[in-house]
Amino acid sequence: MAGRSSKWHRWLTRGGLLFLVPVLVVVAFTGYFFSVGAQQRHAVTLPPPGLPDMAGDQGGRLAKFQVDGRLDAARVETRFDEIRGRFEGMRVIFVPSYLSDAVIPTVRLGDDLGYMAGIYNWLAAEGIDAEIADIETEETVTANADRLARIVGNGTSPICFVTHSKGGLDVMEYLRRATPDQRERVACWIAMQVPFAGSPVADLARDISGLPDLMDAVLSVLGGRGESLTDLTTGARADYLADHRREIAALLDAVPLLCVATYVADPGNFARPTSWSYPTLIWMHEKGVPSDGLVPVRSAIEICPRSITLEGIDHTGIVAPGLVAPIDQTALMRLLFHLVLG
């Protein structure tokens, strides 16, 4: 009985924090925007306005899979059939986003509610070996790279990483330090909405008086560290990319990578379900910076040799519970696998 009580206490604590953290951030940002503090943004770095012109953009291949501007599941399935055999003996490892492991323990296969639940269920139905990496998403990039090294191990089976947001930074650090043999095992990496060049929202969170101390305390309770938020800032990411330029170039050359960015062209007419990051979506839009509310498009794709940019989806749209997702997540994942493995 004591064990059951303890389990419920942990569940309620995490659930409460998951609710309170976004609310506190929104309240803090709102107060910041409409106070004299708005004149003190000295550490916030925004990328140049407008969408980048990417040589490796895969957007031109989307039309053949769409009907009336939406993905057609039947067309995608036909092309996915061509690569289905590639998954024989492969491990698909999901590396989730910041704060998401407060939710994942409550998600079971068969559920349609929860972070990426529909995608997990589809892979299970396909008989594909898929798992969620057992990491602390609130930990630092370095700590999670160490955990990924243990999770991947030294076997010979091919691996496909599917990462969301900060999970992509964790994988990049793991691959940066990996041996050539370890990199050769990576058959693909689908990097969705990853802040490779950092997030201005993380800059704000570190720039607002009092908020860093609050976030540090919350992250500590969740099993992480405040430095994990610093890992997401534009300054930290710029230093990282500069310090490890050659190693990153080598891993990008060795690993089949497809980056995914999303943005909302007109937040004022965005009727689809949105996340708690809507205030920052408006803020970056007013600055001319296309973003999903947390990650600018440029941050998510400018270092990538191949990428795809989707309009009309915010930061939670790809991973939202299937009942409210603004896109057919299963069809999208099939398409992404086709683009990176086909």
N, C-alpha and C positions, 0 to 999 in steps of 0.2 A: 504493500500500500504506500509506503514511504517513497519507493522508487517511482510509482505512478504519479504521486503528488509532486515530486521533484521534476518529472518530465513535463507536467502541465505548467508548473511554475516557469520553467525555461521557455516553454512555448509562448506563454502569455507575456513574459518579459520581452522576448524577441519580437513578438507581434506588436506589442505596444511601442517598442522603439522604432520598428519599421514604420509605424503610423506617425509617431511623433517627430522623427528626424526630418522627413519631407516637410511637415507642417512648420517646424522651427526654421528650416532653411527658407521656405517661402515667406514667412513672417519677417525674417531678418532681411531678405532681399528687398521685400516691399518697403520696409522701413528705410532701408539704405537708399533706394531709388528716390524716395520722396522726402529726403532729409538733406541737411548740409553735408552729410557724409558722401553724397553723390558727387561732391566737388573734390573729393580726396582720393580718387581712384588712381593711385600712383603705381600700382603693381599689376594692372590688368592689361594684357596684350591681346589685341584683336588682329586676326589675319587681314590681308587686303580684301576689299569688298568684291563681290561677284563670284561666279563659279569658275573654277580652274579649267584650263584647256588641257585635257589629259590625252596623251598619245595612246595610252593603253585602255581608254574608255571602252567598255563593252556595251554601252547603252544602245548602240545601233543594232545589236542582235536581239533586242527585246521585242521588236515589232512582230516578228514571226510567231511569238508565243502569246500575243495579246488579242483580245476581242473587245472592242469598244473601250480600249484603254486599260483593260484589266487582264491579269494573267489568266490564261485558259488552262485549267488543270489537265485536260485531255491532251492538249498539244505538248505540254511540258512532260507528261508521263511518257509519251511516245519517244521523246529524246532521252529521257532518263533510262528507258529500257536499254539504250545503247551502252550505258556505262554500269548497269546493275552488277555485272560480273566483276567489276573492279573491287567491290566490297567483300569479296570472298577472302576471309582471313584477316580483314582490316579492322582496326579499332578506331572508332570515332569518339574523340574525347572533346566534350564541351567544357570550355573554361568560361565561367559566368562573369557577370559584371559586378561592379562595386555595390556592396550591401546586399546583393541578391542571395547570399547563403543564409540570410535570416529567413528567407522564404522557402528555399529549396527543400529543407527537411520535411515540410508539410506537403510536398507534391509527391504523389504516387502515380505509377503507370496506370492508365485507365482514367485518370482525372482529366478534365478539360479545362480546369481552372488552375492557373499558376504559371510561373515563368517558363516559357518555351514548352509547356506540357504537350501541346499538339504535335510538336516536332519530335519530342521523345517518343510519344506513342506511335507515330508513324514509323520511326526507325525500328521500334520493337516489333511492330506488325510485319515489317519487311524481313525480320530476322537478322538485322544488322547489329553487330556488336557495338553498342553505344554506352557511354558512361559520362557522368558528371564528375569532373575533377574534384577531388576532396581537398579543396584549399580554403583558406580563410580569405574571403574577398576583401576584407578590411585590412589585410596585412600589406606590407610593402611589396613592391615588384620583385625585389631581390629575394625576400623570404618565399614568395610564391614560386619563383623560378626554381628554388631548391626543392620545393615540394613536388613540382612537376617532374623534375629529374627522377625523383623516387617513384612517382606514379608511372611514368613512361618505362622506366627500367632499362634493361639491356637486352631485351628480346630481339627477335627478328621480324615480327609482324609489322606490316605497314600501318601507318597512323595518319588519320586526318583530324586536324584540329578545327573545331568550330568555336570561335570566340566572340564574345560580345563586350564592347566597351573596354573597361580596364583589363578584362581577361586577355585581350590582345597584347597589352603591354607585358603581362606576366609571361605569355608565350614567347614574345620577342626576346625577352631577357634569357629565357631558357634556351632558345635556339642560338642566341648570340654566343653563349658559352658552350654549346653542344659541339661534339666532335664531328668531323665530316661523315663518319659512319652513322652517327645518330641522326644527322640531318637527312641522310639518304633514306631513312625509314619514313620520312614525312612525305606521304603521297599528295597531300593537299592541306592548305590552310585557308579557311574562309574567315576573314576578319571583318566583323560587322560593327560599324560605328565606333571604331577604336580611336582614341585621342592620341595618335602617334606624335602629333605636335602639341599636345596639351589641350586643356579646356579653359577658356576664359572664365567659366563658372567656378572652376577650382581656384583661379586667381582671386575672384571675388570672395570666395569663402575664406581664403587666407588673408584677405585685405580688410575685412569688416571687423571693427573693434569688438573684441569679446567673443566672436564666433569661433575662432580657432581653438580657444580653450574649451568651449562647449563641445565642439566636434571631437577634440582629443579625448574628452571624458566619455562621450558616447561610443566612440570607436574602441576604446579600451574595454568597456563593458561587453561589446560585441566580439571581443577576442582579437582585435586588431591594434593598430597604432596610428597616431596622428600623422606620422611621416607618410602614410599611404596616400593621404590627401595631397601632400606636397608633391608626391610622384606624378600627380595629374596636372600640375600647373604648367603653363607654357614655358616658363623659365627653366624648370627642371627638365622638361622634355627637349628643349632646344640644346641644353648642355649635353644631355644624353646622346642625342643624334650627332652632335659635333664630336664628342669624345670617342664615339664608337663607329664613326663613319665607315671605315673600311670593313669592319666586322659585319655591320648591317648590310653593306653592299654585297658581301660574300653570301650571307644567308638568303638575301632576296634573290640572288642568282641561283641558289641551290634548291630553294623550296618553292613549289608551285603555290603562289599566293593570289587570292582574289579578295580585294577590299571592297566593302559595301558602305556607302554613305547615303544618308537620307536628309531631306530638308523639307520645309513647308514654305512654299512660295508666297502665300498670302495668309498669315496667321489670323487676320481679321475675319476671314471667311472659312476658317478651318473648323468644319462641323464634326469631324471624326473625333472619337475619344482621345483626349490628350492627357499627358502626364502632368505631375506637379511642377515640371520645369517650364510650364507655359510662360511665366513672367520673363524668364531669360530667353525664351524663343522670341518673344516680342522685342526684347532689348537688342539682341543681335540682328534681328531683321531690320530694326530702325537704323542700325549702323551699316546696313547694306551687306551684312555677312550671312550668307545662307547657312543654316544649321538645323539640327534636329532638336534644339533647345538646350543641349549640353555640349555637343561636339560640332564644331564648324566642319563643313564639307571638306575644306582644304586640309584640315588636320587629319581627317580620316583617310584621305586617298593620295595626297601629294607625294608620298615616298613610294607608292605602290606601282609596280610595273603593269598591273592589270587591275581595273576597278570598274564598279558600276554605281551610278547615282540614281536614287529613286526619289521622286517628288511626292509630297503628300503624306509623309510618315514621320512622326516624331521619334524621340529616342526610345520610347517604350513600344512603338507600334509593331516591330518585328518580333518582340518577345512577350507581348501582352497575352493574357488569357485568350484562348481561341474564340470564345464567345463574343469578345468585343474587339478583336484585332482588326485593323483597317485593311488588311491584306490577307490573302490565302497563304498562311505561313508554310504549309506543307508544300504547296506548289512552288513557292519562292525557294525553299530549301532544295527541292529537286532541281530547279533551274540553276541555282548556284553550284551544286555539285556537277551538273552538266557542263557549266562554263569553265570550271576549274579542272575537271578530269577528262572532259571530252576532247 
